[in-house]
């Protein structure tokens, strides 16, 4: 059978790892003419590209859909869609506000949010894990940013509309009008919130972003809003999908599930990030001709860096297709690498740990109704829209 890979082929997305294996072995520089991209799937090649912003540019964004790809990508992906020196400047300003101290100080409130979302779902002996996994990180980001409680349901609905999924349809190569309208509405909301916060500061990330400065250099209001939009995908969707993937992976491996439910939470999080990461690809644009494994990739080519495939590279991970808690996951590329390593990695790990601790505090064992589980449809993310679960309470 001919090797075929497309990020828009949801049949592949249901289980991409066998395809990734063939790509690594047969076509480490893969070319898709129809969708006009190249793909690198070996760990060493992906790392080399992520380190090399001079030849692999972020200028057109991280995803191939027309709504996301191009010079407008900065409006959605903020500094993540920039190269040095603009990336260096914006990342430094954001980092001065989005500090580890601010994240760690939020832990007690994150636990309260988790409890409020989870406990109502556990009144019987069945629930949908994704009902918890979706609402929880949305409210955590709202708490971090400083969204008033009265507005959080609206922000949650808009965020879910942007995180578009149509798993039972054919290839969808762009966002639908409803998702684009949600992006516009969220931009409008955050613009108004930024204006209000500029008048009266609070103890939240939005105020921190408005106050972030290096000498006379400050973030513009437009830059602040783009950072807040970035948090919808980077701070909400990935955590939602991580929780679902962790729940599903453990259920499929009963011996590892026993360890997870027995308290191996951090190992559970880290192995899920390696084994089935929420984000599977990162797009780049080649600035000059690049030769990899004897293949010349022309300048201005679209290229997918297959982090999901790299996380299963046997050159880095022994028995990579096995789900093994406690393995060495230091080579995982789930949060990227180098200058674009995810600023929110600490928050994402903290949220996942708190959520799984809350779940295991109430649940002694569980099974997933695989027949009714529903996967999302996404070009670069992998996970579930629904995970019906039956459980035994502690």
C-alpha positions in Angstrom: 0.0 0.0 0.0 1.3 3.4 -0.9 2.3 5.6 2.0 -0.2 8.4 2.5 -0.4 11.1 5.3 -2.5 14.2 5.5 -3.3 16.1 8.7 -6.8 16.6 7.2 -7.5 12.9 6.9 -9.5 12.0 10.1 -9.3 8.3 9.3 -5.6 8.5 9.8 -6.0 10.7 12.9 -7.9 8.0 14.6 -4.6 6.1 14.9 -1.8 7.9 13.2 1.1 6.0 14.9 1.4 3.2 12.3 1.5 5.8 9.6 4.1 7.7 11.6 6.2 4.5 11.8 6.2 4.1 8.0 7.1 7.8 7.6 10.1 7.5 9.9 11.3 4.3 8.2 10.3 4.8 4.5 10.0 8.6 4.0 11.7 10.7 6.7 11.2 13.6 4.3 7.6 13.1 3.2 6.0 15.1 0.5 2.2 15.7 0.1 1.6 17.4 -3.2 -2.1 17.8 -2.8 -1.9 19.7 0.5 1.4 21.2 -0.4 3.7 20.4 2.5 6.7 18.4 3.5 6.9 16.5 6.8 9.8 15.5 9.0 9.0 12.6 11.4 12.3 11.5 13.0 13.1 12.8 16.4 16.6 14.1 15.5 15.2 15.9 12.4 12.3 17.5 14.3 14.7 18.8 17.0 17.1 20.2 14.5 14.4 22.1 12.8 12.9 23.4 16.0 16.3 24.7 17.0 16.9 26.4 13.6 14.7 29.4 13.4 17.0 31.0 10.8 16.0 28.3 8.2 12.7 27.1 9.6 10.5 30.2 10.2 7.4 30.6 12.3 6.2 33.6 10.2 3.1 31.9 8.7 2.0 30.2 11.9 1.7 26.7 13.3 -1.2 25.2 11.4 -1.9 24.7 7.7 -5.6 25.8 7.5 -6.0 29.0 5.4 -7.6 30.7 8.4 -4.4 30.1 10.4 -1.7 30.1 7.7 -0.1 33.3 6.5 1.0 36.7 7.8 -2.3 37.0 9.7 -1.2 34.1 11.9 0.2 36.5 14.5 -3.3 37.7 15.3 -4.1 34.2 16.6 -0.8 32.8 17.7 0.8 36.0 18.9 4.6 35.7 19.5 4.5 32.0 18.7 4.1 33.0 15.0 7.1 35.2 15.1 10.9 34.9 14.6 13.7 36.7 16.4 14.0 39.5 17.2 10.3 40.2 17.5 9.7 36.8 19.1 12.4 37.4 21.6 11.0 40.7 22.6 7.4 39.6 23.0 8.2 36.3 24.7 10.4 38.1 27.3 7.6 40.6 28.0 5.0 37.8 28.4 7.3 35.8 30.5 7.7 38.7 32.9 4.0 38.6 33.6 3.3 34.8 33.2 5.7 33.8 35.9 6.0 30.5 37.7 5.2 32.3 41.0 1.9 33.5 39.5 1.1 30.0 38.3 2.0 28.3 41.6 0.0 30.8 43.6 -3.1 29.8 41.6 -2.9 26.1 42.8 -5.4 26.4 45.7 -7.9 28.1 43.4 -7.3 25.5 40.6 -8.2 22.8 43.1 -11.4 24.6 44.0 -12.3 24.9 40.3 -11.6 21.2 39.7 -13.8 20.2 42.7 -16.6 22.4 41.5 -16.6 20.9 38.0 -16.0 17.3 39.0 -18.2 16.5 42.0 -21.6 17.2 40.3 -20.7 14.7 37.6 -20.1 11.8 40.0 -23.5 11.6 41.6 -24.2 8.3 39.7 -21.8 5.6 38.4 -21.3 7.0 34.9 -20.1 10.3 33.5 -18.4 11.8 30.5 -14.8 12.6 31.3 -14.7 15.3 28.6 -17.5 17.3 30.3 -15.0 17.7 33.2 -11.9 18.0 30.9 -13.4 20.8 28.9 -14.9 23.0 31.5 -12.1 22.8 34.0 -9.2 24.3 32.1 -11.4 26.9 30.5 -12.3 28.3 33.9 -8.7 28.0 35.1 -7.5 30.2 32.2 -10.4 32.7 33.0 -9.2 32.8 36.6 -5.6 33.3 35.5 -6.5 36.1 33.0 -9.0 37.8 35.2 -12.3 37.2 33.4 -15.2 38.1 35.6 -17.2 35.1 36.8 -20.3 36.5 35.1 -18.6 36.3 31.7 -16.9 32.9 32.1 -19.8 30.8 30.5 -19.7 33.1 27.5 -15.9 32.8 27.2 -16.2 29.0 27.6 -18.8 28.7 24.8 -16.7 30.8 22.4 -13.6 28.8 23.2 -15.4 25.5 22.5 -16.7 26.9 19.2 -13.2 27.8 18.1 -11.9 24.3 19.1 -13.8 23.0 16.0 -14.4 19.3 15.5 -16.4 17.3 13.0 -15.0 13.8 13.5 -17.6 12.1 11.4 -17.2 14.3 8.3 -14.7 14.2 5.5 -11.5 16.2 5.4 -12.1 19.7 6.6 -9.2 22.0 5.5 -10.3 25.2 7.1 -12.4 26.5 10.0 -16.1 26.8 9.5 -17.9 30.2 9.6 -19.1 29.5 13.1 -15.6 29.1 14.5 -14.4 32.2 12.6 -17.3 34.2 14.1 -16.3 32.9 17.6 -12.7 34.1 17.0 -14.1 37.5 16.2 -16.4 37.6 19.2 -13.6 36.5 21.5 -11.3 39.2 20.1 -14.0 41.8 20.7 -14.6 40.5 24.2 -10.9 40.5 25.2 -10.4 44.0 23.6 -13.1 45.4 25.9 -11.7 43.6 28.9 -8.3 45.0 28.2 -9.7 48.5 27.9 -11.4 48.1 31.3 -8.3 46.6 33.0 -6.2 49.4 31.6 -8.3 51.7 33.8 -8.3 49.6 36.9 -5.7 47.0 37.6 -6.3 43.7 39.4 -4.2 40.8 40.6 -4.4 38.8 37.4 -2.4 38.0 34.3 -4.1 40.6 32.1 -3.0 43.4 34.5 0.5 41.8 34.5 0.6 41.9 30.7 -0.4 45.6 30.7 2.3 46.3 33.2 5.0 44.2 31.5 7.9 46.4 30.5 11.5 46.4 29.6 12.7 50.0 29.8 10.2 52.0 27.8 9.0 48.9 25.8 5.5 47.7 26.6 3.0 45.4 25.0 0.5 47.2 22.8 -3.2 46.5 23.5 -3.4 44.6 20.2 -0.5 42.4 21.4 -2.2 41.8 24.7 -5.4 40.6 23.0 -3.5 38.3 20.7 -1.8 36.7 23.7 -5.2 36.2 25.3 -6.5 34.5 22.1 -3.4 32.3 22.1 -4.3 31.1 25.6 -7.6 29.6 24.3 -5.8 27.0 22.2 -2.5 26.8 24.1 -4.0 26.9 27.6 -7.4 25.3 27.2 -7.6 22.9 24.3 -4.3 21.2 25.0 -5.1 20.6 28.7 -8.6 19.3 27.8 -7.1 16.8 25.3 -4.3 15.8 27.6 -6.7 14.8 30.3 -8.8 12.8 27.9 -5.8 11.1 26.3 -4.4 10.2 29.8 -7.8 8.7 30.8 -8.0 6.7 27.5 -4.4 5.5 27.5 -4.6 4.2 31.1 -7.9 2.4 30.4 -6.4 0.6 27.4 -3.5 -0.6 29.6 -5.0 -2.1 32.8 -1.6 -2.7 34.5 -0.6 0.9 34.0 -4.1 2.1 35.0 -3.7 0.3 38.3 -0.4 2.3 38.9 -2.1 5.5 37.8 -5.1 5.0 40.1 -2.6 4.0 42.8 -1.1 7.5 42.9 1.5 7.6 40.1 0.0 10.9 38.8 3.1 12.7 37.6 4.3 9.6 35.7 0.8 9.3 34.2 0.9 12.9 33.0 4.5 12.6 31.5 4.0 9.3 29.8 0.7 10.5 28.2 2.5 13.6 26.9 5.0 11.3 25.2 2.7 8.5 24.2 -0.3 10.4 22.9 0.4 14.2 23.0 -2.4 16.6 22.4 -0.5 18.5 19.8 0.9 16.2 17.0 2.4 18.7 14.6 4.0 22.1 14.4 4.2 23.9 11.0 7.1 26.0 9.8 8.1 27.8 6.6 11.6 27.2 5.1 13.5 30.4 4.6 16.1 28.9 2.2 16.5 25.7 0.4 17.1 22.9 3.0 18.6 19.5 2.3 17.5 16.7 4.6 18.4 13.0 4.0 19.3 13.9 0.4 16.0 15.6 -0.4 16.1 19.4 -1.1 13.1 21.2 0.4 12.8 24.5 -1.5 12.6 27.9 0.1 9.1 29.1 1.2 7.9 25.5 1.5 5.4 24.5 4.1 6.8 21.9 6.4 5.2 19.9 9.2 7.4 18.9 12.2 5.8 15.7 13.4 6.3 15.9 17.2 3.8 13.0 17.7 5.9 10.8 15.4 9.1 12.0 17.0 7.8 10.9 20.4 7.6 7.3 19.1 11.0 7.2 17.6 12.8 4.0 18.7 16.1 5.9 18.4 15.1 7.8 21.5 12.5 5.7 23.3 12.8 2.0 23.9 9.6 0.1 22.9 8.0 3.5 22.0 4.5 2.1 21.2 4.1 0.8 24.7 2.5 2.9 27.4 4.8 2.6 30.4 4.5 4.8 33.5 7.9 5.8 35.0 9.9 5.6 31.7 12.5 8.3 30.9 10.4 10.9 29.0 13.1 13.6 28.9 13.2 13.5 25.1 9.5 14.2 24.7 8.6 17.1 22.4 5.0 17.5 23.6 5.7 21.1 24.6 8.0 21.9 21.7 11.7 22.6 22.0 14.2 25.5 22.1 13.2 29.1 21.9 9.5 28.1 21.2 9.2 25.7 24.2 5.7 26.3 25.6 5.6 29.0 28.2 2.6 27.4 29.7 4.1 23.9 30.3 4.2 24.4 34.0 0.6 25.4 34.2 -0.5 22.6 31.9 1.3 20.0 34.0 -0.1 21.5 37.2 -3.7 21.4 35.9 -3.3 17.9 34.7 -1.9 16.7 38.0 -4.6 18.4 40.0 -7.4 17.1 37.7 -6.1 13.5 37.8 -5.6 13.7 41.6 -9.2 14.8 42.0 -10.4 12.0 39.8 -8.4 9.3 41.5 -9.5 10.6 44.9 -13.1 9.7 44.0 -12.7 6.8 41.6 -11.2 3.4 42.4 -11.6 1.9 39.0 -13.2 2.8 35.6 -14.0 1.6 32.1 -14.6 3.6 29.0 -17.5 2.9 26.7 -15.3 2.7 23.5 -18.3 2.2 21.2 -19.6 5.6 22.1 -16.3 7.5 22.5 -16.0 10.3 20.0 -12.7 11.7 18.7 -12.2 15.3 17.7 -11.4 16.2 14.1 -8.3 18.5 14.0 -5.4 19.0 11.7 -2.8 19.1 14.5 -4.4 18.1 17.7 -5.5 14.6 18.9 -8.0 13.7 21.5 -11.6 13.2 22.4 -14.8 15.1 22.3 -16.6 12.5 24.4 -15.4 9.7 26.7 -18.4 8.0 28.4 -17.1 6.3 31.6 -18.5 3.9 34.1 -16.7 3.8 37.4 -16.5 2.3 40.9 -16.3 4.9 43.6 -13.7 4.8 46.4 
